[in-house]
Amino acid sequence: MLRPENPEDLAALLREAACAHRTIRLGGNSSKDCLGGPSASADVTISISSMKRLLEYEPRDLTISVEAGMRFAELVRILAAQNQMLPLDPPWLDESTVGGVLAANLSGPRRRLYGTARDMVIGMTFATLEGKLISSGGMVVKNVAGLDMAKLMIGSFGTLAAIATVNFKVFPVPVGSRTFVMEFATGAEAFAERDRILSGVLQPSAIDIVNWPRGFRLLIRAGGNEAVLDRYERELPLARVEDDAVWDEIREFPRSFLAAHPGGIIVPMAMSASQMRKTAETLDVPFIARSGIVYAYFSRNAPETPLASDFATMTKVKEMFDPERLLNRGRLYGRI
């Protein structure tokens, strides 16, 4: 396994392999190999896990720049020391690298309020198979020049190029946080209560529905001062207050599920809030329904996922970056 120490070494290794027409397995700590699909066997394995420096941090500007091999948990620790956060809440938190989280486009419950990785990345440098380092965006939140090129890397599972450095906008930690949980016998009741809350004045940072370990749980996370949190308690009289640690269980459910079901698969389905109830009613497997997406957990015999409507465009982008299909072959469900 090759472990470049910096972006320049990473670019050189990619170019060397590509010039020799050698297939490449690209990753960080490989903690999410069970997502998407397995890569085909490769001639060369490159890991960015040694590229883990903090490059720049401006707490007053709410921006930070790190190498992509930094563990996401270390990034969380650095920000917490300044009472700041990057609320992506990815599973495999302790093992994941920053680049891995972005390559898999992971986001957690707080995406409802703060958005996803594409909303938090303000700049990026990535290495191509030509041995070039391409930089886009910057360290200014409103700087969007060239950022669309970097956003192609988010969710690409390393099939286009190698993420080398990333600049994020970060957020202050709320002065207070409180978690509310309600349990229902049916999904219809849970979704009805969720819709009632979302149509009101409350604006929770997270609101998830899960159908495990039993029944249907509606979990709500609120942030703000004591007066704001007390209002949530008044507006949610049927809810019980739980420790925020319940979100650790939610965050790490993908890891625990796949550990218990080798060969299982997680199928993400993007949809509007109004479509979720109908979709959930058709599922007889564990699921998490959150802002804009339902994750269905199949232990086996997962349904064939349809090709994305923009699959032809994805294929053209792949051909532009990797015409010989050397990088992470088959990583996107065997299709790219």
Backbone hydrogen bonds in HBPLUS format (Angstrom, degrees):
<---DONOR---> <-ACCEPTOR-->    atom                        ^
c    i                          cat <-CA-CA->   ^        H-A-AA   ^      H-
h    n   atom  resd res      DA  || num        DHA   H-A  angle D-A-AA Bond
n    s   type  num  typ     dist DA aas  dist angle  dist       angle   num
A0002-LEU N   A0045-THR O   2.88 MM  43  6.18 177.0  1.88 161.4 161.3     1
A0047-SER N   A0002-LEU O   2.87 MM  45  6.20 166.2  1.89 170.2 174.5     2
A0010-LEU N   A0006-ASN O   3.09 MM   4  6.37 157.9  2.14 153.0 159.9     3
A0011-ALA N   A0007-PRO O   2.93 MM   4  6.19 163.1  1.96 154.0 157.0     4
A0012-ALA N   A0008-GLU O   3.02 MM   4  6.25 157.5  2.07 147.0 153.3     5
A0013-LEU N   A0009-ASP O   2.93 MM   4  6.17 158.6  1.98 152.6 157.6     6
A0014-LEU N   A0010-LEU O   3.07 MM   4  6.31 159.6  2.11 152.0 157.3     7
A0015-ARG N   A0011-ALA O   3.03 MM   4  6.23 161.2  2.06 148.5 153.7     8
A0016-GLU N   A0012-ALA O   2.93 MM   4  6.11 159.7  1.97 148.6 154.4     9
A0017-ALA N   A0013-LEU O   3.05 MM   4  6.22 164.3  2.08 148.5 152.1    10
A0018-ALA N   A0014-LEU O   2.93 MM   4  6.08 163.6  1.96 150.2 155.4    11
A0019-CYS N   A0015-ARG O   2.87 MM   4  5.97 161.6  1.90 152.9 157.5    12
A0020-ALA N   A0016-GLU O   3.27 MM   4  6.42 140.1  2.43 136.5 146.0    13
A0020-ALA N   A0017-ALA O   3.15 MM   3  5.19 128.0  2.44  95.0 108.6    14
A0022-ARG N   A0017-ALA O   2.93 MM   5  5.19 175.7  1.94 151.2 150.0    15
A0021-HIS N   A0018-ALA O   2.90 MM   3  4.80 158.2  1.95 103.9 109.8    16
A0043-ASP N   A0023-THR O   3.11 MM  20  5.13 126.6  2.41 105.9 118.6    17
A0044-VAL N   A0023-THR O   2.99 MM  21  6.27 145.1  2.12 147.5 158.5    18
A0024-ILE N   A0326-LEU O   2.80 MM 302  5.72 176.3  1.81 146.3 145.9    19
A0328-ASN N   A0024-ILE O   2.93 MM 304  6.14 152.7  2.01 162.4 171.1    20
A0025-ARG N   A0044-VAL O   2.70 MM  19  6.10 159.4  1.74 159.3 166.7    21
A0046-ILE N   A0025-ARG O   2.83 MM  21  6.19 161.8  1.87 161.5 166.6    22
A0027-GLY N   A0046-ILE O   3.07 MM  19  6.51 150.7  2.16 161.7 168.1    23
A0048-ILE N   A0027-GLY O   2.97 MM  21  6.49 150.9  2.06 147.2 154.6    24
A0035-LEU N   A0032-LYS O   3.01 MM   3  5.45 166.0  2.03 115.1 119.3    25
A0037-GLY N   A0035-LEU O   2.72 MM   2  5.60 129.7  1.97 114.0  97.6    26
A0040-ALA N   A0329-ARG O   2.77 MM 289  5.44 157.9  1.82 152.9 159.6    27
A0051-MET N   A0048-ILE O   2.91 MM   3  5.51 163.1  1.94 123.4 129.2    28
A0069-GLY N   A0051-MET O   2.64 MM  18  4.60 121.3  1.98 160.8 166.0    29
A0067-GLU N   A0053-ARG O   2.91 MM  14  5.41 157.2  1.96 159.7 164.8    30
A0055-LEU N   A0065-SER O   2.86 MM  10  5.31 146.2  1.97 138.8 146.3    31
A0056-GLU N   A0065-SER O   3.17 MM   9  4.97 158.4  2.22 135.0 133.7    32
A0065-SER N   A0056-GLU O   2.69 MM   9  4.97 154.6  1.75 159.0 157.6    33
A0058-GLU N   A0063-THR O   3.00 MM   5  5.48 169.1  2.01 153.9 157.5    34
A0061-ASP N   A0058-GLU O   2.93 MM   3  5.31 134.3  2.14 110.2 123.1    35
A0062-LEU N   A0058-GLU O   3.00 MM   4  6.13 115.2  2.43 145.1 162.2    36
A0063-THR N   A0058-GLU O   3.40 MM   5  5.48 167.2  2.42 133.3 136.8    37
A0062-LEU N   A0059-PRO O   3.16 MM   3  4.90 149.2  2.26  94.4 103.7    38
A0170-VAL N   A0062-LEU O   2.91 MM 108  5.10 162.1  1.94 128.3 132.5    39
A0064-ILE N   A0168-PHE O   3.09 MM 104  5.43 150.2  2.18 146.6 152.5    40
A0168-PHE N   A0064-ILE O   2.81 MM 104  5.43 162.7  1.84 162.3 168.2    41
A0066-VAL N   A0166-VAL O   3.00 MM 100  5.64 157.7  2.05 157.1 160.7    42
A0166-VAL N   A0066-VAL O   2.91 MM 100  5.64 161.7  1.94 164.7 170.9    43
A0070-MET N   A0067-GLU O   3.22 MM   3  5.95 170.3  2.23 121.1 123.9    44
A0068-ALA N   A0164-ALA O   2.81 MM  96  5.17 167.1  1.82 136.4 134.6    45
A0099-GLY N   A0068-ALA O   2.77 MM  31  4.42 164.2  1.80 139.6 134.1    46
A0098-VAL N   A0070-MET O   2.79 MM  28  5.80 146.2  1.90 163.6 172.4    47
A0074-GLU N   A0071-ARG O   3.00 MM   3  5.27 128.7  2.27 102.2 115.5    48
A0075-LEU N   A0071-ARG O   3.17 MM   4  6.63 152.6  2.25 149.5 157.1    49
A0072-PHE N   A0096-SER O   2.79 MM  24  5.74 163.8  1.81 143.5 148.0    50
A0076-VAL N   A0072-PHE O   2.94 MM   4  6.28 155.4  2.00 151.1 157.9    51
A0077-ARG N   A0073-ALA O   3.02 MM   4  6.26 150.4  2.11 138.3 146.1    52
A0078-ILE N   A0074-GLU O   2.97 MM   4  6.24 160.1  2.01 152.4 156.7    53
A0079-LEU N   A0075-LEU O   3.11 MM   4  6.31 166.4  2.13 152.3 155.3    54
A0080-ALA N   A0076-VAL O   2.92 MM   4  6.05 155.8  1.98 147.6 154.9    55
A0081-ALA N   A0077-ARG O   3.24 MM   4  6.45 144.1  2.38 145.6 152.6    56
A0082-GLN N   A0079-LEU O   2.93 MM   3  5.42 151.3  2.02 112.5 121.4    57
A0084-GLN N   A0079-LEU O   2.91 MM   5  4.88 159.7  1.95 131.8 132.9    58
A0083-ASN N   A0080-ALA O   2.93 MM   3  4.66 162.2  1.96 107.0 108.5    59
A0173-VAL N   A0083-ASN O   2.99 MM  90  5.58 169.9  2.00 138.1 135.5    60
A0085-MET N   A0171-PHE O   2.72 MM  86  5.28 144.2  1.85 151.8 163.2    61
A0171-PHE N   A0085-MET O   2.92 MM  86  5.28 167.4  1.94 156.2 160.0    62
A0088-LEU N   A0086-LEU O   2.73 MM   2  5.85 142.3  1.87 110.2  98.8    63
A0108-GLY N   A0088-LEU O   2.62 MM  20  5.48 115.7  2.03 133.9 153.1    64
A0096-SER N   A0092-TRP O   2.85 MM   4  5.67 157.7  1.90 167.9 174.0    65
A0101-VAL N   A0097-THR O   3.02 MM   4  6.32 156.3  2.07 152.6 157.8    66
A0102-LEU N   A0098-VAL O   3.15 MM   4  6.46 158.9  2.19 150.7 155.9    67
A0103-ALA N   A0099-GLY O   2.81 MM   4  5.95 161.8  1.84 150.1 156.1    68
A0104-ALA N   A0100-GLY O   3.00 MM   4  6.07 149.4  2.10 143.4 150.1    69
A0106-LEU N   A0101-VAL O   3.04 MM   5  5.46 167.1  2.06 155.6 159.6    70
A0105-ASN N   A0102-LEU O   2.93 MM   3  4.68 146.2  2.05  95.8 106.7    71
A0155-GLY N   A0102-LEU O   2.91 MM  53  6.36 140.8  2.07 139.6 151.6    72
A0157-PHE N   A0103-ALA O   2.88 MM  54  4.55 155.3  1.94 130.5 130.3    73
A0111-ARG N   A0108-GLY O   3.17 MM   3  5.94 158.0  2.22 126.4 127.9    74
A0113-LEU N   A0110-ARG O   3.25 MM   3  5.78 132.3  2.49 110.4 118.5    75
A0114-TYR N   A0110-ARG O   3.03 MM   4  6.13 173.5  2.03 163.9 164.2    76
A0115-GLY N   A0111-ARG O   2.91 MM   4  4.26 143.1  2.05 110.9 117.7    77
A0119-ASP N   A0116-THR O   2.88 MM   3  5.37 144.6  2.00 112.4 123.1    78
A0120-MET N   A0117-ALA O   3.01 MM   3  5.10 135.3  2.21 100.5 113.2    79
A0121-VAL N   A0117-ALA O   2.98 MM   4  6.05 146.9  2.10 163.8 168.0    80
A0169-LYS N   A0120-MET O   2.88 MM  49  5.38 155.1  1.95 153.9 162.2    81
A0122-ILE N   A0167-ASN O   2.86 MM  45  5.52 161.5  1.90 137.9 144.0    82
A0138-GLY N   A0122-ILE O   2.99 MM  16  6.09 158.8  2.04 132.7 134.8    83
A0167-ASN N   A0123-GLY O   2.82 MM  44  4.68 168.7  1.83 136.0 132.6    84
A0124-MET N   A0136-SER O   2.99 MM  12  5.57 155.4  2.05 148.7 152.2    85
A0136-SER N   A0124-MET O   2.92 MM  12  5.57 152.5  1.99 159.2 168.0    86
A0125-THR N   A0165-THR O   2.99 MM  40  5.06 159.8  2.03 135.5 136.4    87
A0164-ALA N   A0125-THR O   2.78 MM  39  5.46 159.5  1.82 151.9 154.4    88
A0165-THR N   A0125-THR O   3.13 MM  40  5.06 159.1  2.17 135.3 139.6    89
A0126-PHE N   A0134-ILE O   2.92 MM   8  5.39 154.3  1.99 146.2 152.1    90
A0134-ILE N   A0126-PHE O   2.83 MM   8  5.39 166.1  1.85 164.8 162.2    91
A0127-ALA N   A0162-ALA O   2.76 MM  35  5.08 158.6  1.80 148.2 150.5    92
A0162-ALA N   A0127-ALA O   2.93 MM  35  5.08 170.0  1.94 151.4 153.4    93
A0128-THR N   A0132-LYS O   2.92 MM   4  5.38 156.7  1.98 151.7 159.4    94
A0131-GLY N   A0128-THR O   2.95 MM   3  5.40 159.5  2.00 112.8 117.7    95
A0137-GLY N   A0145-ALA O   2.95 MM   8  5.34 153.6  2.02 170.5 166.5    96
A0143-ASN N   A0140-VAL O   2.95 MM   3  5.23 160.2  1.99 114.0 120.5    97
A0147-LEU N   A0144-VAL O   3.08 MM   3  5.23 170.3  2.09 123.4 124.9    98
A0149-MET N   A0146-GLY O   3.19 MM   3  5.79 139.9  2.36 113.2 121.8    99
A0150-ALA N   A0147-LEU O   3.04 MM   3  5.18 115.3  2.47  99.0 114.0   100
A0151-LYS N   A0147-LEU O   2.96 MM   4  6.29 151.5  2.04 150.7 159.7   101
A0152-LEU N   A0149-MET O   3.24 MM   3  5.45 148.1  2.35 100.2 109.3   102
A0153-MET N   A0150-ALA O   2.90 MM   3  5.53 146.4  2.01 114.9 123.8   103
A0154-ILE N   A0151-LYS O   3.25 MM   3  5.22 138.3  2.43  95.3 106.0   104
A0156-SER N   A0153-MET O   3.17 MM   3  5.16 164.9  2.19 120.0 118.3   105
A0159-THR N   A0156-SER O   3.07 MM   3  5.68 152.0  2.15 118.8 125.9   106
A0224-GLY N   A0176-GLY O   2.95 MM  48  5.12 156.5  2.01 134.0 138.0   107
A0178-ARG N   A0222-ALA O   2.98 MM  44  5.37 154.0  2.05 147.8 152.6   108
A0222-ALA N   A0178-ARG O   2.90 MM  44  5.37 169.0  1.91 160.9 164.7   109
A0242-GLU N   A0179-THR O   2.97 MM  63  5.47 159.9  2.01 138.4 144.8   110
A0180-PHE N   A0220-ILE O   2.82 MM  40  5.08 163.4  1.85 151.0 156.8   111
A0220-ILE N   A0180-PHE O   2.84 MM  40  5.08 163.3  1.87 156.7 159.9   112
A0181-VAL N   A0240-ARG O   2.91 MM  59  5.43 156.1  1.97 151.6 159.5   113
A0240-ARG N   A0181-VAL O   3.04 MM  59  5.43 167.0  2.06 150.4 149.9   114
A0182-MET N   A0218-LEU O   2.95 MM  36  5.14 154.9  2.01 145.4 153.4   115
A0218-LEU N   A0182-MET O   2.81 MM  36  5.14 167.3  1.83 157.0 160.9   116
A0184-PHE N   A0216-PHE O   2.82 MM  32  5.13 153.4  1.89 149.0 157.7   117
A0216-PHE N   A0184-PHE O   3.03 MM  32  5.13 147.8  2.14 154.1 156.0   118
A0190-ALA N   A0186-THR O   3.32 MM   4  6.65 160.2  2.36 143.6 148.7   119
A0191-PHE N   A0187-GLY O   2.88 MM   4  6.10 168.1  1.90 161.7 163.8   120
A0192-ALA N   A0188-ALA O   2.96 MM   4  6.02 151.0  2.05 141.5 150.1   121
A0193-GLU N   A0189-GLU O   3.03 MM   4  6.25 158.1  2.08 148.7 153.4   122
A0194-ARG N   A0190-ALA O   2.98 MM   4  6.24 158.1  2.03 146.7 153.3   123
A0195-ASP N   A0191-PHE O   2.91 MM   4  6.09 162.4  1.94 148.7 152.9   124
A0196-ARG N   A0192-ALA O   2.97 MM   4  6.19 148.0  2.07 141.6 150.7   125
A0197-ILE N   A0193-GLU O   3.02 MM   4  6.28 158.5  2.07 151.4 155.9   126
A0198-LEU N   A0194-ARG O   2.97 MM   4  6.24 166.1  1.99 155.3 158.9   127
A0199-SER N   A0195-ASP O   3.05 MM   4  6.10 134.1  2.27 139.5 149.9   128
A0200-GLY N   A0197-ILE O   3.05 MM   3  5.32 159.3  2.09 109.2 115.7   129
A0205-SER N   A0221-ARG O   2.85 MM  16  5.68 133.2  2.07 148.9 162.0   130
A0206-ALA N   A0221-ARG O   3.42 MM  15  4.99 155.7  2.49 133.6 132.7   131
A0221-ARG N   A0206-ALA O   2.92 MM  15  4.99 162.9  1.95 139.5 140.3   132
A0208-ASP N   A0219-LEU O   2.93 MM  11  5.23 144.7  2.05 146.8 155.1   133
A0219-LEU N   A0208-ASP O   2.86 MM  11  5.23 166.5  1.88 155.2 159.7   134
A0209-ILE N   A0289-ALA O   2.96 MM  80  5.11 149.7  2.06 141.1 150.4   135
A0289-ALA N   A0209-ILE O   2.87 MM  80  5.11 167.0  1.88 153.5 157.9   136
A0210-VAL N   A0217-ARG O   3.01 MM   7  5.37 154.6  2.08 146.6 154.6   137
A0217-ARG N   A0210-VAL O   2.85 MM   7  5.37 159.9  1.89 158.6 164.3   138
A0229-LEU N   A0225-ASN O   3.03 MM   4  6.34 165.1  2.05 158.8 163.1   139
A0230-ASP N   A0226-GLU O   2.86 MM   4  6.00 153.5  1.93 147.9 155.4   140
A0231-ARG N   A0227-ALA O   3.08 MM   4  6.29 143.7  2.21 138.7 147.9   141
A0231-ARG N   A0228-VAL O   3.15 MM   3  5.18 122.3  2.50  92.8 107.2   142
A0232-TYR N   A0228-VAL O   3.21 MM   4  6.63 149.3  2.31 144.8 152.3   143
A0233-GLU N   A0229-LEU O   3.23 MM   4  6.64 153.0  2.31 143.9 150.3   144
A0234-ARG N   A0230-ASP O   3.07 MM   4  6.45 150.1  2.17 144.8 152.8   145
A0235-GLU N   A0231-ARG O   2.85 MM   4  6.09 156.2  1.91 154.3 161.2   146
A0236-LEU N   A0232-TYR O   2.86 MM   4  5.90 128.3  2.13 144.9 157.7   147
A0239-ALA N   A0236-LEU O   3.11 MM   3  5.53 163.6  2.14 115.5 120.7   148
A0246-VAL N   A0243-ASP O   3.12 MM   3  6.20 173.9  2.13 130.5 131.0   149
A0247-TRP N   A0244-ASP O   3.02 MM   3  5.93 162.7  2.05 125.3 129.0   150
A0248-ASP N   A0245-ALA O   2.91 MM   3  5.31 146.6  2.02 109.1 118.9   151
A0250-ILE N   A0246-VAL O   3.26 MM   4  6.68 154.3  2.33 142.1 148.8   152
A0251-ARG N   A0247-TRP O   2.78 MM   4  5.91 163.9  1.80 146.7 151.5   153
A0252-GLU N   A0248-ASP O   2.97 MM   4  6.08 161.7  2.01 148.6 152.6   154
A0253-PHE N   A0250-ILE O   3.32 MM   3  5.32 163.1  2.35 102.9 107.8   155
A0256-SER N   A0252-GLU O   3.08 MM   4  6.40 168.3  2.09 161.3 164.0   156
A0257-PHE N   A0253-PHE O   2.83 MM   4  5.86 162.2  1.86 157.6 162.4   157
A0258-LEU N   A0254-PRO O   3.05 MM   4  6.13 169.9  2.06 148.8 151.7   158
A0259-ALA N   A0255-ARG O   2.95 MM   4  6.09 145.7  2.07 145.4 155.4   159
A0260-ALA N   A0256-SER O   3.09 MM   4  6.24 146.2  2.21 138.9 146.9   160
A0260-ALA N   A0257-PHE O   3.12 MM   3  5.19 121.7  2.48  95.0 109.2   161
A0261-HIS N   A0257-PHE O   2.89 MM   4  6.07 127.9  2.16 140.6 156.0   162
A0264-GLY N   A0261-HIS O   2.77 MM   3  5.30 147.5  1.87 146.1 145.5   163
A0265-ILE N   A0298-PHE O   2.84 MM  33  5.35 158.2  1.88 153.9 161.4   164
A0298-PHE N   A0265-ILE O   2.93 MM  33  5.35 165.1  1.95 172.8 167.8   165
A0267-VAL N   A0296-ALA O   2.85 MM  29  5.18 166.3  1.87 155.7 158.5   166
A0296-ALA N   A0267-VAL O   3.00 MM  29  5.18 171.3  2.01 140.0 141.8   167
A0269-MET N   A0294-VAL O   2.82 MM  25  5.18 151.0  1.90 147.1 156.8   168
A0294-VAL N   A0269-MET O   2.94 MM  25  5.18 153.9  2.01 134.5 142.6   169
A0271-MET N   A0292-GLY O   3.13 MM  21  5.40 156.5  2.18 117.1 124.2   170
A0275-GLN N   A0272-SER O   3.08 MM   3  5.40 143.8  2.22 105.9 116.0   171
A0276-MET N   A0273-ALA O   3.30 MM   3  5.40 145.3  2.43 100.2 109.6   172
A0279-THR N   A0275-GLN O   3.16 MM   4  6.38 163.1  2.19 155.0 160.2   173
A0280-ALA N   A0276-MET O   2.78 MM   4  5.94 168.4  1.79 161.1 164.1   174
A0281-GLU N   A0277-ARG O   3.03 MM   4  6.22 148.5  2.13 147.9 156.0   175
A0282-THR N   A0279-THR O   3.01 MM   3  5.44 149.5  2.11 109.0 118.3   176
A0283-LEU N   A0280-ALA O   3.13 MM   3  5.29 157.2  2.18 106.3 113.4   177
A0297-TYR N   A0286-PRO O   2.89 MM  11  5.35 163.7  1.92 166.6 163.3   178
A0288-ILE N   A0295-TYR O   2.96 MM   7  5.18 147.6  2.07 140.4 150.5   179
A0295-TYR N   A0288-ILE O   2.85 MM   7  5.18 166.1  1.87 152.9 155.9   180
A0290-ARG N   A0293-ILE O   2.95 MM   3  5.58 171.3  1.96 178.4 177.9   181
A0293-ILE N   A0290-ARG O   3.01 MM   3  5.58 172.5  2.02 135.1 137.6   182
A0311-PHE N   A0308-ALA O   2.99 MM   3  5.07 150.3  2.08 120.0 116.8   183
A0313-THR N   A0310-ASP O   3.05 MM   3  5.28 118.6  2.44 101.5 116.2   184
A0314-MET N   A0310-ASP O   2.97 MM   4  6.34 155.8  2.03 152.3 159.9   185
A0315-THR N   A0311-PHE O   2.92 MM   4  6.19 153.6  1.99 150.4 156.9   186
A0316-LYS N   A0312-ALA O   3.11 MM   4  6.39 152.3  2.19 143.1 150.0   187
A0317-VAL N   A0313-THR O   2.95 MM   4  6.26 154.3  2.01 151.6 158.6   188
A0318-LYS N   A0314-MET O   2.97 MM   4  6.22 158.0  2.01 148.1 154.1   189
A0319-GLU N   A0315-THR O   3.01 MM   4  6.28 156.1  2.07 146.1 152.2   190
A0320-MET N   A0316-LYS O   3.01 MM   4  6.25 140.8  2.17 139.8 150.5   191
A0320-MET N   A0317-VAL O   3.08 MM   3  5.02 122.4  2.43  92.8 107.8   192
A0321-PHE N   A0317-VAL O   3.07 MM   4  6.40 157.6  2.12 155.0 159.3   193
A0322-ASP N   A0318-LYS O   2.68 MM   4  5.53 160.4  1.71 156.0 163.0   194
A0325-ARG N   A0322-ASP O   2.98 MM   3  5.26 161.3  2.01 115.2 121.0   195
A0331-ARG N   A0328-ASN O   3.08 MM   3  5.49 158.7  2.13 139.6 137.4   196
A0334-GLY N   A0330-GLY O   2.87 MM   4  3.87 145.0  1.99 129.9 127.5   197
A0335-ARG N   A0332-LEU O   2.94 MM   3  5.71 167.5  1.96 124.2 128.0   198
